[in-house]
């Protein structure tokens, strides 16, 4: 396959650091400046540790939900953030409100807001104006619970890949259900080709989980890692990471999502399913929708086999509880039909006997 570089984003090279070091650092420059001011007490007598915790939490949540910048946050996002604090983090009442109060103070930061070119009133309104509902924007518009990449969409995206690297990203997301940030941080050492598994450092804790993959991923992995596919990139020799470009030894999580969007556009399956509160289009699929597909197809009953145990699926996905995992699972139309037939009351009556005779 040809490896096209003309539209590659040029990321700055980063000094290699451990996962723990990266997780402890605040990445957004506006967050960094705000936190620095908190530490030097320029904004009053605040607790730096609490603000650091809030900003890291927000960055983690934005990354998992494919939000590239705090400037893109809408009221709908703030609703989901509140739900995340309650349902994923187990924070209710004043515990959750403390995080939101710290974000309010950030949005009141004249320096950050003015430099970013965002109206301060709009930013504060994002927190003050959110509605307390568990329904996501996608649910409000479509009535469906979860967006996920279907099998047909996955096949079409594979056919639309123009490079080995694109296919590596698409197949790995489908086979492992990794977060895009986890794929960006996967090193060559973590990929065990002979054992058909990948070791993943969880973003939300210090644990490492092992995800097996099917033989379908093997040929492209060998082409990439052993037969020269990866070596075509100038940064590959000095990089320990699985995914590299001509300009960077390690890609950013946003790059993973960019590849998904690029291939989906090429396959003709990109779809705008709604607009946010600022009238911007929301698109599917994204890298996160591959993660939903991973959960959906493993829980769905198919070909007579029983559904995967939710506890085991939670381990594979790096979740701390099965309730969190359940929210990633969509409903397949075929499963609804099968379930209806399986569990409906069976009645013996004249109409049924007549139908049999016909």
C-alpha positions in Angstrom: 0.0 0.0 0.0 1.2 3.5 -0.7 2.0 5.7 2.3 0.7 9.2 1.8 2.2 12.0 3.9 1.0 15.2 2.3 -1.8 15.7 4.8 0.0 14.6 7.9 -0.3 17.0 10.9 3.1 18.1 12.1 3.2 17.5 15.8 6.1 18.6 17.9 8.4 15.9 19.1 8.0 15.0 22.8 10.5 13.8 25.3 9.7 10.2 26.2 8.3 9.9 29.7 6.7 7.2 31.6 2.9 6.8 31.6 2.7 7.8 35.2 4.6 11.1 34.4 2.3 11.9 31.5 -0.8 11.2 33.5 0.3 13.6 36.2 0.9 16.5 33.9 -1.7 19.1 32.9 -1.5 19.4 29.1 -3.7 22.3 28.1 -1.7 25.6 28.1 -4.6 27.6 29.5 -5.1 25.0 32.3 -1.4 25.1 33.0 -1.3 28.9 33.3 -4.5 28.9 35.5 -3.0 26.2 37.8 0.2 28.1 38.0 -1.7 31.2 39.2 -3.6 29.1 41.7 -0.3 27.8 43.1 1.1 31.3 43.5 -2.2 32.4 45.1 -2.9 35.1 42.5 -6.6 34.3 42.5 -7.2 34.0 46.3 -6.6 31.4 48.9 -7.4 28.3 46.9 -6.2 24.7 47.3 -3.9 23.9 44.4 -4.2 20.1 44.7 -8.0 20.3 44.3 -7.7 22.4 41.1 -5.0 20.1 39.7 -7.3 17.2 40.3 -10.2 18.9 38.6 -8.2 20.0 35.5 -6.7 16.5 35.1 -10.2 15.0 35.4 -11.6 17.3 32.8 -8.7 16.6 30.4 -9.2 12.8 30.8 -12.9 13.1 30.3 -12.5 15.3 27.2 -10.0 12.9 25.7 -12.2 9.9 26.2 -15.2 11.7 24.6 -13.2 13.0 21.6 -13.3 16.7 22.7 -10.1 18.4 21.6 -10.4 21.7 23.5 -12.3 23.1 26.4 -13.3 25.9 24.0 -15.5 23.3 22.3 -17.5 22.5 25.4 -21.3 23.1 25.2 -24.1 22.8 27.7 -24.7 19.2 26.5 -21.1 18.4 27.4 -21.5 19.9 30.9 -24.5 17.7 31.4 -22.5 14.7 30.4 -19.6 15.8 32.7 -22.0 16.0 35.6 -23.2 12.5 34.9 -19.6 11.3 34.6 -18.8 12.7 38.0 -21.8 11.0 39.5 -21.9 7.7 37.6 -18.3 7.0 36.8 -16.5 8.7 39.7 -19.1 8.1 42.3 -19.2 11.8 43.3 -22.6 13.3 44.3 -23.8 16.5 45.8 -21.1 18.8 47.1 -18.3 16.5 46.0 -19.3 16.9 42.3 -20.2 20.6 42.8 -16.7 21.3 44.0 -15.3 20.3 40.6 -17.9 22.4 38.8 -17.1 25.4 41.1 -13.4 25.2 40.2 -14.3 25.1 36.5 -16.5 28.2 37.0 -13.5 30.0 38.4 -11.4 29.0 35.4 -14.1 30.3 33.0 -14.0 33.6 35.0 -10.3 33.8 34.3 -10.0 37.0 32.2 -6.5 36.2 30.8 -7.4 32.7 29.6 -10.8 33.7 28.1 -9.6 36.8 26.4 -6.5 35.1 24.9 -8.7 32.3 23.6 -11.1 34.7 22.0 -14.1 33.3 23.8 -16.8 35.3 25.5 -16.6 34.9 29.3 -20.4 34.9 29.7 -20.8 32.0 27.3 -18.2 29.9 29.2 -19.8 30.5 32.6 -23.2 29.8 31.1 -22.0 26.4 30.0 -21.9 25.3 33.6 -24.7 27.4 35.1 -27.1 26.5 32.3 -26.8 22.7 32.0 -29.8 20.5 32.5 -29.7 17.6 34.9 -30.6 14.7 32.5 -28.9 11.4 31.9 -29.9 11.5 28.2 -27.1 12.2 25.8 -27.6 14.5 22.8 -27.6 11.5 20.5 -30.4 10.0 22.4 -32.4 13.2 22.3 -32.1 13.4 18.5 -32.4 9.8 17.4 -34.0 8.0 20.3 -31.2 5.4 20.2 -29.0 4.6 23.2 -25.5 4.2 21.8 -23.6 5.0 18.6 -21.4 2.2 17.4 -19.6 1.1 14.2 -21.6 -1.7 12.6 -19.9 -4.7 10.9 -20.8 -3.4 7.5 -19.4 0.0 8.3 -16.2 -1.6 9.5 -15.8 -3.6 6.3 -16.4 -0.5 4.2 -13.7 1.4 6.2 -11.2 -1.4 5.7 -11.7 -1.2 2.0 -11.2 2.5 2.1 -7.9 2.4 3.9 -5.1 3.9 1.7 -2.1 2.9 3.9 -0.9 0.2 6.2 -0.9 2.6 9.0 -4.6 3.5 8.5 -5.5 -0.2 8.4 -3.5 -0.8 11.6 -5.4 1.9 13.4 -8.9 0.8 12.1 -8.3 -2.9 12.7 -6.7 -2.4 16.2 -9.6 -0.2 17.4 -12.1 -2.8 16.2 -10.2 -5.8 17.6 -9.3 -4.3 21.0 -11.8 -1.6 22.0 -8.9 0.5 23.1 -9.3 4.2 23.9 -7.7 6.4 21.3 -5.3 7.7 23.9 -4.3 4.2 24.8 -3.5 3.3 21.2 -1.4 6.4 20.8 0.6 5.4 23.8 1.0 1.7 22.9 4.6 0.7 22.5 6.1 -2.0 20.3 7.1 -3.9 23.4 3.4 -4.1 24.5 2.4 -5.8 21.2 2.8 -9.6 21.6 2.4 -10.9 18.1 3.1 -14.5 18.8 0.7 -14.6 21.7 -1.9 -12.5 19.8 -2.4 -10.0 22.6 -1.7 -6.4 23.5 -0.8 -5.1 26.9 -2.6 -1.8 27.6 -1.8 0.7 30.4 -5.1 1.9 31.8 -5.6 5.6 31.6 -7.7 5.7 34.7 -5.5 3.7 37.1 -2.0 2.3 37.4 -3.0 -1.2 36.2 -2.1 -2.9 33.0 -4.7 -5.1 31.2 -4.2 -7.7 28.5 -6.4 -7.7 25.4 -6.3 -10.7 23.1 -6.9 -10.2 19.4 -8.0 -12.5 16.6 -5.9 -13.8 13.7 -7.5 -11.2 11.5 -5.1 -8.6 12.9 -1.9 -10.6 12.5 -1.1 -10.1 8.8 -1.3 -6.3 9.0 0.6 -6.2 12.3 3.4 -8.3 10.8 3.5 -6.2 7.7 3.8 -3.1 9.8 6.2 -4.3 12.5 8.3 -7.0 10.8 8.2 -6.5 7.1 9.1 -2.8 6.7 5.8 -1.0 6.8 6.7 1.1 9.9 10.3 1.6 8.8 9.2 3.8 5.9 8.7 6.6 8.4 11.7 8.7 9.4 10.8 8.8 13.1 10.3 5.1 13.4 13.9 4.2 14.2 14.0 6.4 17.3 10.5 5.7 18.5 9.3 3.0 20.8 5.7 3.6 19.8 3.5 1.4 17.5 2.0 4.4 15.6 4.5 6.9 14.1 4.5 9.5 11.3 7.2 11.2 9.3 7.0 14.1 11.7 6.5 12.6 15.1 7.8 9.7 17.2 4.4 9.5 18.9 1.0 10.6 17.6 -1.5 12.4 19.7 -4.9 10.9 20.5 -6.6 13.5 18.3 -4.6 12.0 15.3 -6.2 8.6 15.9 -9.6 10.2 15.6 -8.5 12.1 12.6 -7.6 8.9 10.8 -11.0 7.4 11.7 -12.8 10.4 10.3 -10.6 10.5 7.2 -11.2 6.8 6.3 -14.9 7.1 7.1 -15.3 10.1 4.8 -13.5 8.1 2.1 -15.8 5.1 2.6 -18.8 7.4 2.4 -20.2 6.5 5.8 -19.6 9.7 7.7 -22.9 11.1 9.0 -23.8 14.2 10.9 -26.4 13.1 13.5 -27.0 16.3 15.3 -25.8 19.8 16.0 -24.6 21.0 19.4 -25.8 24.1 21.3 -23.5 26.3 19.2 -25.0 24.9 16.0 -21.9 22.9 15.1 -22.4 19.5 13.4 -21.6 16.3 15.4 -20.2 13.5 13.3 -20.1 9.7 13.5 -18.2 7.5 13.5 -15.3 8.5 15.7 -12.7 6.3 17.5 -14.9 6.2 20.5 -17.7 4.6 18.4 -15.3 1.7 17.7 -15.1 1.2 21.5 -18.8 1.1 21.7 -18.8 -1.5 18.9 -16.3 -3.6 20.8 -18.7 -3.8 23.8 -21.9 -4.2 21.7 -20.8 -7.1 19.6 -19.3 -9.0 22.6 -22.5 -8.7 24.6 -24.8 -9.5 21.7 -25.7 -13.1 21.3 -24.7 -14.4 17.9 -24.5 -17.7 16.1 -25.9 -19.5 19.0 -23.2 -18.4 21.4 -24.0 -16.8 24.7 -23.2 -13.1 25.4 -19.9 -12.3 27.1 -20.0 -11.8 30.8 -20.2 -8.1 31.6 -17.6 -8.5 34.4 -15.1 -10.0 31.9 -15.9 -7.3 29.3 -15.3 -4.6 32.0 -11.8 -6.0 32.6 -11.0 -6.0 28.9 -12.2 -2.4 28.5 -10.4 -1.2 31.6 -13.6 -0.2 33.5 -13.8 -0.3 37.3 -17.4 -1.6 37.3 -20.0 -3.3 35.0 -22.4 -0.4 35.2 -19.9 1.8 33.3 -19.4 -1.0 30.7 -23.1 -1.4 30.2 -23.4 2.2 28.9 -21.2 1.3 26.0 -23.5 -1.4 24.7 -25.9 -0.7 21.9 -28.8 -2.9 20.8 -28.6 -4.8 17.5 -31.9 -5.0 15.6 -31.4 -8.7 15.0 -30.9 -9.4 18.7 -34.2 -7.6 19.5 -36.1 -9.9 17.0 -34.4 -13.0 18.4 -35.0 -12.0 22.0 -38.7 -11.2 21.2 -39.1 -14.7 19.6 -37.2 -16.4 22.4 -39.0 -14.8 25.4 -42.5 -14.1 24.1 -45.3 -16.2 25.6 -45.9 -19.3 23.6 -49.7 -20.0 23.1 -51.4 -22.9 21.5 -54.6 -21.7 19.9 -56.7 -22.2 16.7 -55.0 -19.4 14.8 -51.5 -21.0 15.4 -52.7 -24.4 14.3 -54.3 -22.9 11.2 -51.0 -21.1 10.4 -49.1 -24.4 10.7 -51.5 -26.1 8.3 -51.1 -23.3 5.8 
